[in-house]
Amino acid sequence: MRHTQPLEIAVNRNILEMEYAVRGPIPQRAAELKKQGMTTIACNLGNPQALGQKPMTYYRQVLSLVEDPSKIERERQLKKMLKGQALAGFEATDFTSDYVLDICDHFLTNMATGMGAYSESNGPLFIREAVANFINRRDKTDGMTDNGANPDHIYLTNGASEGVRYVIDLLIADANDGLMLPIPQYPLYSAAIKRCGGVQVDYYPDEDNGWTMDASTLEKAYETAQKDGVRVKGIVVINPGNPTGAILDEKTVEEVIAFAYDKGLVIIADEVYQENVYGTKFVSFAGKIGDTNVPLFSLHSLSKGYYGECGHRGGYLEVRNAPMVGGTDLSFTDLIFKQASVNICPTTVGQLLTYLMVNPPPEGSAPYREFMQEKRSILQELRDKATMIREGFSEMEGVECFGRTGAMYLFPRLNILPEGATDFDYCMNLLEHTGLCTVNGAGFGQKEGTNHLRIAFLPPKSLIEEVLPKWIRFHNDYVR
């Protein structure tokens, strides 16, 4: 018998009910408008290269040669011919530097099987050693001591998101298990908890005081959850913050560690924006954990920073003080490795770029000057663009933006909206009138009675200069 209607199948309701606002109804509407011929500006995602940021020259030089190794020897032969004056009219700078060629050879030699083959599930040891050295340099710790990073407890991942799922999938064992999330938060975390059927325990940094928080903020959320019968197992910290851009100081990091120690919690430290602090000091959790036995899961990614290699999906998860698995003689590291093994291995292109991210060209090398110029230029331009938009808020009635500038986002509060309107309505109307695609604050969570939006400050300056006056006019007309 032929079916005239599609089959109807029951599905996992946790997945059905998951929400992910940064790819939600507003961006979907933007895609429809784009098909209709409207120019839209995708500020809903931290996706730098989609908005015109150029990739780092050094990264792409290495990537292109490693993906096509025949070109490495070709470059060497051409340079030999140049020295013999067989290539008149060419300069040495017209060819790839020996440093880049040597890095490519070194990488391929250590990969052994090339870029098209599976690697070890947790990533090749030489890359994990480079990650550990990067962490130890950053935190000024000694890898030979208990306070340093251990390559055996580092897992290369397909972006930071994969590492988040590894940890949350392990922590949420039943419907009473909960994780503490900062509100507002990046909806990857709420979605991952929902998918596992766990409980989201909200804690609220103080917006009016620059999104700061202290132990009392955490205690209040923890005690409320306990009264509700929730078994709180960990706390998520996003530093710098997404969507707020908040940057945690040393005192706050130490207070979170002390809180986790006192309550017997694990810490998930999302530190993918650690380069995006614009002159402010970044304080890592690994650098402050010391010899305490607080379990720490730290995440980093090559999608952000100044590199912005979102599509290549590279990153790492570092584990400190791994808990034991109840009722077994296994550690969390054993089960994370099992999860990585099921996925076979991270993409080898992501592994290469992660290696380059943690192993930049040293001072004195041929690519160093250009690399540093590009890095400084990208970070300064991001800072300038954030400043431009923040200054625009001062011309919008009832708009306030708190805290320092960090990460790639601003999260202004909309204190005035028409009666009955929500921040979703505002963002949808903003899109329809200006082409500017943002995400409403409710998509990240916010205190009841408040309205916000998140905007990624990534478009070129010329585009911001063009659209910002339109936004100001739209806003003031809309709220009046």
C-alpha positions as CSV (number, residue, x, y, z in Angstrom):
1,M,0.0,0.0,0.0
2,R,1.3,3.4,-0.9
3,H,1.5,6.0,1.8
4,T,0.0,9.4,0.9
5,Q,1.2,11.2,4.1
6,P,4.7,11.3,5.6
7,L,5.4,8.9,8.5
8,E,4.9,10.3,12.0
9,I,7.6,9.2,14.4
10,A,8.1,10.1,18.1
11,V,11.4,11.7,18.8
12,N,13.6,12.7,21.8
13,R,11.6,15.5,23.3
14,N,14.8,17.0,24.8
15,I,16.1,17.6,21.3
16,L,12.7,18.8,20.1
17,E,12.6,21.5,22.9
18,M,16.2,22.7,22.5
19,E,16.6,26.3,21.6
20,Y,19.6,28.1,19.9
21,A,18.8,31.7,19.3
22,V,21.9,32.7,17.4
23,R,20.6,30.5,14.5
24,G,16.9,31.0,15.4
25,P,13.9,32.9,13.9
26,I,15.6,36.2,13.4
27,P,18.6,34.9,11.4
28,Q,16.2,32.6,9.5
29,R,14.1,35.7,8.6
30,A,17.4,37.4,7.5
31,A,18.1,34.5,5.1
32,E,14.6,35.0,3.6
33,L,15.1,38.7,3.2
34,K,18.5,38.1,1.6
35,K,16.8,35.7,-1.0
36,Q,14.4,38.5,-1.8
37,G,17.3,40.8,-2.6
38,M,17.7,42.8,0.7
39,T,21.2,43.5,2.0
40,T,21.5,42.0,5.5
41,I,24.4,42.3,8.0
42,A,24.9,39.1,9.9
43,C,25.8,40.4,13.4
44,N,24.1,37.4,15.1
45,L,27.2,35.3,15.1
46,G,30.8,35.7,16.1
47,N,31.9,34.8,12.5
48,P,34.7,37.3,11.7
49,Q,35.7,36.1,8.2
50,A,32.1,36.1,7.0
51,L,32.1,39.9,7.7
52,G,35.3,40.6,5.9
53,Q,38.1,39.9,8.4
54,K,41.1,38.6,6.4
55,P,42.7,35.3,7.6
56,M,46.2,35.4,9.0
57,T,48.7,35.2,6.1
58,Y,51.0,32.8,8.0
59,Y,48.2,30.4,8.8
60,R,47.0,30.2,5.2
61,Q,50.6,29.9,3.8
62,V,51.2,26.8,6.0
63,L,47.7,25.4,5.4
64,S,48.0,25.6,1.6
65,L,51.4,23.9,1.6
66,V,50.5,21.2,4.1
67,E,47.4,20.3,2.1
68,D,49.5,20.1,-1.1
69,P,53.0,19.0,0.0
70,S,54.3,18.8,-3.6
71,K,54.4,22.6,-3.5
72,I,56.9,22.6,-0.6
73,E,59.7,21.0,-2.7
74,R,58.7,23.1,-5.7
75,E,59.2,26.3,-3.6
76,R,62.6,25.0,-2.4
77,Q,63.7,24.3,-6.0
78,L,62.6,27.7,-7.3
79,K,64.5,29.5,-4.5
80,K,67.6,27.6,-5.5
81,M,67.2,28.7,-9.0
82,L,66.8,32.3,-7.8
83,K,70.1,32.1,-6.0
84,G,71.7,30.9,-9.3
85,Q,70.2,34.0,-11.0
86,A,68.0,31.8,-13.2
87,L,64.9,33.7,-12.3
88,A,65.7,37.3,-13.3
89,G,63.2,39.9,-12.0
90,F,62.2,38.0,-8.9
91,E,63.1,38.8,-5.3
92,A,63.4,36.4,-2.3
93,T,60.3,37.9,-0.8
94,D,58.3,36.6,-3.8
95,F,58.7,33.1,-2.4
96,T,57.7,31.4,0.8
97,S,60.2,31.8,3.6
98,D,62.4,28.9,4.7
99,Y,60.8,29.2,8.1
100,V,57.3,28.4,6.7
101,L,58.7,25.6,4.6
102,D,60.4,24.1,7.6
103,I,57.3,24.3,9.7
104,C,55.3,22.5,7.0
105,D,57.9,19.7,6.8
106,H,58.0,19.5,10.6
107,F,54.2,19.2,10.8
108,L,53.9,16.6,8.1
109,T,56.8,14.5,9.5
110,N,55.1,14.4,12.9
111,M,51.7,13.7,11.5
112,A,53.3,10.8,9.6
113,T,50.2,9.8,7.7
114,G,49.4,13.2,6.2
115,M,46.3,15.4,6.3
116,G,43.9,12.9,4.7
117,A,44.2,10.2,7.2
118,Y,42.7,9.7,10.7
119,S,44.9,10.8,13.5
120,E,44.9,9.7,17.2
121,S,41.5,10.3,18.7
122,N,42.7,12.9,21.2
123,G,45.1,14.4,18.6
124,P,48.8,13.7,17.9
125,L,51.1,14.0,20.9
126,F,53.3,16.7,19.4
127,I,50.3,19.0,19.0
128,R,49.1,18.3,22.5
129,E,52.6,19.0,23.8
130,A,52.5,22.4,21.9
131,V,49.1,23.1,23.5
132,A,50.6,22.3,27.0
133,N,53.6,24.6,26.3
134,F,51.2,27.4,25.3
135,I,49.2,27.0,28.5
136,N,52.3,27.0,30.6
137,R,53.8,30.1,28.9
138,R,50.5,31.9,29.2
139,D,50.1,31.1,32.9
140,K,53.8,31.2,33.7
141,T,53.8,27.7,35.1
142,D,56.2,24.9,34.8
143,G,55.0,21.9,32.9
144,M,57.3,19.6,35.0
145,T,55.3,20.5,38.1
146,D,51.8,19.6,39.3
147,N,50.7,23.1,38.5
148,G,51.5,22.8,34.7
149,A,49.5,21.4,31.8
150,N,49.8,17.7,31.0
151,P,49.7,16.8,27.3
152,D,48.0,13.5,28.3
153,H,45.0,15.5,29.7
154,I,44.6,17.6,26.6
155,Y,42.1,16.6,23.9
156,L,42.0,18.3,20.5
157,T,38.4,18.9,19.5
158,N,36.2,20.1,16.6
159,G,35.9,23.6,18.0
160,A,35.3,24.2,21.7
161,S,31.6,23.1,21.3
162,E,32.6,19.5,21.0
163,G,34.6,19.7,24.3
164,V,31.6,21.2,26.0
165,R,29.4,18.3,24.9
166,Y,32.0,15.8,26.1
167,V,31.9,17.2,29.6
168,I,28.2,17.9,30.0
169,D,27.2,14.5,28.6
170,L,29.2,13.0,31.4
171,L,28.0,15.2,34.2
172,I,24.3,15.0,33.6
173,A,23.5,11.5,34.8
174,D,19.8,11.9,35.6
175,A,17.0,14.5,35.6
176,N,18.0,15.9,39.0
177,D,21.6,16.8,38.0
178,G,22.2,20.5,37.4
179,L,24.9,22.9,36.2
180,M,25.2,26.5,37.1
181,L,25.1,28.9,34.2
182,P,25.8,32.7,34.1
183,I,22.7,34.6,32.9
184,P,22.9,35.7,30.2
185,Q,24.8,32.8,28.7
186,Y,25.8,31.3,25.4
187,P,22.9,29.0,24.4
188,L,25.2,26.1,23.6
189,Y,25.2,25.4,27.4
190,S,21.5,25.6,27.9
191,A,21.0,23.5,24.8
192,A,23.5,20.8,25.9
193,I,21.9,20.6,29.4
194,K,18.5,20.3,27.8
195,R,19.6,17.6,25.4
196,C,20.9,15.5,28.3
197,G,17.7,16.1,30.3
198,G,19.4,17.9,33.2
199,V,18.6,21.1,35.1
200,Q,19.9,24.6,34.3
201,V,20.7,26.5,37.5
202,D,20.9,30.2,36.7
203,Y,23.2,32.7,38.5
204,Y,23.0,36.4,37.7
205,P,26.1,38.7,37.5
206,D,25.4,42.3,38.4
207,E,24.7,44.1,35.1
208,D,24.6,47.6,36.6
209,N,28.1,47.1,38.2
210,G,29.7,45.9,34.9
211,W,28.5,42.3,35.0
212,T,30.5,41.6,38.2
213,M,29.8,38.8,40.6
214,D,31.0,37.5,43.9
215,A,30.5,34.5,46.1
216,S,27.1,35.7,47.4
217,T,25.8,35.6,43.8
218,L,26.8,32.0,43.5
219,E,25.6,31.0,46.9
220,K,22.1,32.3,46.3
221,A,21.7,30.3,43.1
222,Y,23.2,27.1,44.7
223,E,21.0,27.3,47.7
224,T,17.8,27.8,45.6
225,A,18.7,24.8,43.5
226,Q,19.3,22.6,46.5
227,K,15.9,23.6,48.0
228,D,14.4,22.5,44.7
229,G,16.0,19.1,44.9
230,V,18.6,19.7,42.3
231,R,22.0,17.9,42.6
232,V,24.4,20.7,41.4
233,K,27.5,19.2,39.9
234,G,29.3,22.0,38.3
235,I,29.5,25.7,37.4
236,V,30.1,27.2,33.9
237,V,32.1,30.4,33.6
238,I,32.5,32.2,30.3
239,N,35.5,34.5,30.4
240,P,35.4,36.9,28.6
241,G,31.7,36.7,28.6
242,N,29.4,35.8,25.7
243,P,27.1,37.7,25.2
244,T,28.1,40.4,27.7
245,G,31.8,40.8,27.0
246,A,32.5,40.9,30.7
247,I,36.1,40.2,31.7
248,L,36.7,38.5,35.1
249,D,39.4,39.9,37.3
250,E,41.8,37.8,39.4
251,K,39.7,38.2,42.6
252,T,36.6,36.9,40.9
253,V,38.4,33.9,39.4
254,E,39.8,33.0,42.8
255,E,36.3,33.3,44.4
256,V,34.8,31.0,41.8
257,I,37.5,28.4,42.5
258,A,37.0,28.7,46.3
259,F,33.2,28.3,45.8
260,A,33.7,25.2,43.7
261,Y,36.1,23.8,46.2
262,D,33.7,24.4,49.1
263,K,30.7,22.9,47.3
264,G,32.5,20.0,45.6
265,L,31.8,21.2,42.1
266,V,33.6,21.0,38.8
267,I,34.4,24.2,36.8
268,I,33.8,24.4,33.1
269,A,35.9,27.4,31.9
270,D,35.0,28.7,28.5
271,E,38.0,30.8,27.6
272,V,37.7,31.0,23.8
273,Y,37.8,34.8,23.8
274,Q,41.0,35.1,25.9
275,E,42.8,37.2,23.2
276,N,39.8,39.5,22.9
277,V,40.4,41.6,26.1
278,Y,41.6,44.8,24.3
279,G,44.3,45.9,26.7
280,T,42.7,44.3,29.9
281,K,44.5,41.4,31.6
282,F,43.1,38.0,30.9
283,V,43.2,35.7,34.0
284,S,42.9,31.9,33.2
285,F,41.3,29.5,35.7
286,A,44.2,27.0,35.1
287,G,46.6,29.7,36.1
288,K,44.8,30.2,39.4
289,I,43.8,26.6,40.3
290,G,47.1,26.0,42.0
291,D,47.4,22.8,44.0
292,T,43.7,22.6,44.9
293,N,41.8,19.5,43.8
294,V,39.0,21.3,42.1
295,P,38.2,19.6,38.8
296,L,38.7,22.0,35.9
297,F,37.7,21.7,32.2
298,S,39.2,24.6,30.2
299,L,38.2,25.2,26.6
300,H,39.8,27.2,23.8
301,S,39.1,27.6,20.1
302,L,40.6,29.0,17.0
303,S,37.2,30.4,15.9
304,K,37.7,33.7,17.9
305,G,40.7,35.7,19.0
306,Y,42.4,37.5,16.1
307,Y,42.5,34.4,13.9
308,G,38.7,33.9,13.4
309,E,39.0,30.5,11.7
310,C,35.4,29.4,12.6
311,G,34.9,27.1,9.6
312,H,38.0,25.0,10.2
313,R,36.6,23.8,13.6
314,G,39.7,23.5,15.8
315,G,40.1,23.8,19.5
316,Y,41.1,21.9,22.7
317,L,39.8,20.7,26.0
318,E,42.2,20.7,28.9
319,V,41.4,18.7,32.1
320,R,42.9,19.3,35.6
321,N,42.1,17.2,38.7
322,A,39.9,14.8,36.7
323,P,37.2,13.3,39.0
324,M,36.8,9.5,39.3
325,V,33.7,7.9,37.9
326,G,31.4,6.7,40.7
327,G,31.4,3.0,41.2
328,T,34.3,2.3,38.9
329,D,38.1,2.6,38.8
330,L,37.9,4.9,35.8
331,S,38.7,8.6,35.6
332,F,36.8,11.3,33.6
333,T,39.8,11.3,31.3
334,D,39.1,7.7,30.4
335,L,35.5,8.5,29.4
336,I,36.4,11.7,27.5
337,F,38.9,9.6,25.5
338,K,36.2,7.0,24.9
339,Q,33.9,9.8,23.5
340,A,36.7,11.1,21.3
341,S,37.4,7.6,20.0
342,V,33.7,7.2,19.0
343,N,34.2,10.4,16.9
344,I,37.4,8.8,15.4
345,C,39.4,12.1,15.5
346,P,39.0,15.9,15.1
347,T,39.4,17.4,11.6
348,T,43.1,17.4,10.7
349,V,42.9,21.0,9.3
350,G,41.5,22.1,12.7
351,Q,44.4,20.3,14.4
352,L,47.0,22.0,12.1
353,L,45.5,25.5,12.8
354,T,45.3,24.7,16.6
355,Y,49.0,23.9,16.4
356,L,49.7,27.2,14.7
357,M,47.5,29.1,17.2
358,V,49.5,27.8,20.2
359,N,52.8,27.9,18.4
360,P,53.1,31.3,16.7
361,P,56.3,32.3,14.7
362,P,59.0,33.4,17.1
363,E,60.6,36.8,17.2
364,G,63.3,37.0,14.6
365,S,61.7,34.5,12.2
366,A,60.8,35.6,8.7
367,P,57.0,35.6,9.2
368,Y,57.1,37.3,12.7
369,R,56.8,41.0,11.7
370,E,53.9,40.5,9.3
371,F,52.2,38.1,11.7
372,M,52.4,40.6,14.6
373,Q,51.2,43.5,12.4
374,E,48.2,41.6,11.3
375,K,47.4,40.5,14.9
376,R,47.6,44.0,16.3
377,S,45.6,45.5,13.4
378,I,42.8,43.0,13.8
379,L,42.5,43.4,17.6
380,Q,42.7,47.3,17.3
381,E,40.1,47.4,14.6
382,L,37.7,45.2,16.7
383,R,38.2,47.6,19.6
384,D,37.6,50.6,17.4
385,K,34.4,49.1,16.0
386,A,33.1,48.3,19.5
387,T,33.8,51.9,20.5
388,M,31.9,53.2,17.5
389,I,28.8,51.2,18.3
390,R,28.9,52.0,22.0
391,E,29.1,55.7,21.2
392,G,26.0,55.2,19.0
393,F,24.1,53.9,22.0
394,S,24.4,57.3,23.6
395,E,22.2,58.6,20.8
396,M,19.5,56.0,21.4
397,E,16.8,56.8,23.9
398,G,16.9,54.5,26.9
399,V,19.8,52.3,25.8
400,E,22.6,51.5,28.3
401,C,25.6,49.2,27.8
402,F,27.5,48.1,30.9
403,G,31.0,46.8,31.7
404,R,34.2,46.7,29.8
405,T,34.5,45.6,26.2
406,G,35.5,42.0,25.7
407,A,34.9,39.1,23.4
408,M,33.2,40.1,20.1
409,Y,29.9,41.4,21.4
410,L,27.9,44.2,23.0
411,F,24.8,43.4,25.0
412,P,23.0,46.7,25.4
413,R,19.9,47.0,27.7
414,L,16.8,48.4,26.1
415,N,15.1,50.3,28.9
416,I,12.3,51.7,26.7
417,L,10.1,49.6,24.4
418,P,6.5,50.2,23.2
419,E,3.9,48.8,25.4
420,G,3.5,45.0,24.8
421,A,6.7,44.8,22.7
422,T,9.5,42.4,23.5
423,D,13.2,42.5,22.6
424,F,12.4,39.8,20.0
425,D,9.9,42.2,18.4
426,Y,12.5,45.0,18.5
427,C,15.2,42.8,16.8
428,M,12.9,41.6,14.1
429,N,11.8,45.1,13.3
430,L,15.4,46.3,13.4
431,L,16.2,43.6,10.8
432,E,13.2,44.5,8.6
433,H,14.0,48.2,8.6
434,T,17.8,48.3,8.5
435,G,19.0,44.8,7.4
436,L,20.9,44.5,10.7
437,C,20.6,40.9,12.1
438,T,21.1,40.8,15.9
439,V,19.8,38.4,18.5
440,N,17.3,39.3,21.2
441,G,18.4,39.1,24.8
442,A,15.8,36.5,25.7
443,G,17.8,34.1,23.5
444,F,20.6,34.2,26.1
445,G,18.6,34.6,29.2
446,Q,18.2,37.8,31.2
447,K,16.7,39.1,34.4
448,E,12.9,39.1,34.4
449,G,11.6,42.5,33.3
450,T,14.7,43.5,31.3
451,N,15.2,43.6,27.5
452,H,18.5,43.4,25.6
453,L,20.1,42.5,22.3
454,R,23.4,41.0,21.3
455,I,25.4,42.5,18.4
456,A,28.7,41.2,17.1
457,F,30.9,44.2,16.4
458,L,32.5,42.5,13.4
459,P,31.3,44.4,10.2
460,P,33.9,46.6,8.4
461,K,34.1,50.2,9.8
462,S,32.6,51.5,6.6
463,L,29.6,49.4,7.0
464,I,29.1,50.3,10.6
465,E,29.4,54.0,9.7
466,E,26.6,53.4,7.1
467,V,24.2,51.4,9.2
468,L,24.6,53.0,12.6
469,P,22.7,56.2,11.8
470,K,19.9,54.0,10.4
471,W,19.8,52.1,13.6
472,I,19.7,55.2,15.7
473,R,16.8,56.6,13.6
474,F,15.0,53.3,13.7
475,H,15.4,53.0,17.5
476,N,14.2,56.5,18.4
477,D,11.2,56.2,16.1
478,Y,10.4,52.7,17.4
479,V,10.5,53.5,21.1
480,R,8.6,56.8,20.7
